[in-house]
Every structure is written in structure tokens, then in C-alpha cells.
């Protein structure tokens, strides 16, 4: 690869990482903003869990370079992702129960 082509590739890669980083920063800002909003607990938990899944997928796809990996590797990691999501939703009712037990 010529030097100018390599430099162009590095520049495009740097821009992509910056876009992903800014996206993660914005999503984190939305999460912090929602933490101070007076929303119903169930709705807030659903929104925050969805945002966390989106952030995790961005990190896994770009910073861990799995977006460019072979399909077999991605299919190997899918059961772990499904397991994590199922475990999160299994803990979801318990977190609401603990909130409702607080004295008013």
C-alpha cells in the first residue's frame, strides 16, 4: 500500500472512531439527563437498558473490531450476548420490586 493510501485509511479510521466516541458521549449524556428526570421507574429502566445495549453494541462493533470479523466469530459470540440480555431482563422485575418497597 502506498504511503498516501495508508495515510488516507488511517484518517478515515480516525474519523470513524471519533464519530463512534461522540455517539457514545451523547448516549451517556442522555442517560445522565434521564437519571435526573421524573419518569416512571419502569419506563426509565427500559430506556436506560436500551441505551446500554446500543452503547455496548457500538463498543463491541467498532472498538473491539468485531464489525469487520468473520461471521463465524460473530456467531460464536451471539449466545453470550443473548445470555446477557436475558439476565438483564430477569433482574429487571427485582429492581422494580426493590424500588416499590421504599417508604414513601
PyMOL commands that set and color helices and strands:
alter all, ss='L'
color gray80, all
select helices_A, chain A and resi 3-35+41-63+66-68+71-100
alter helices_A, ss='H'
color red, helices_A
deselect
rebuild
show_as cartoon
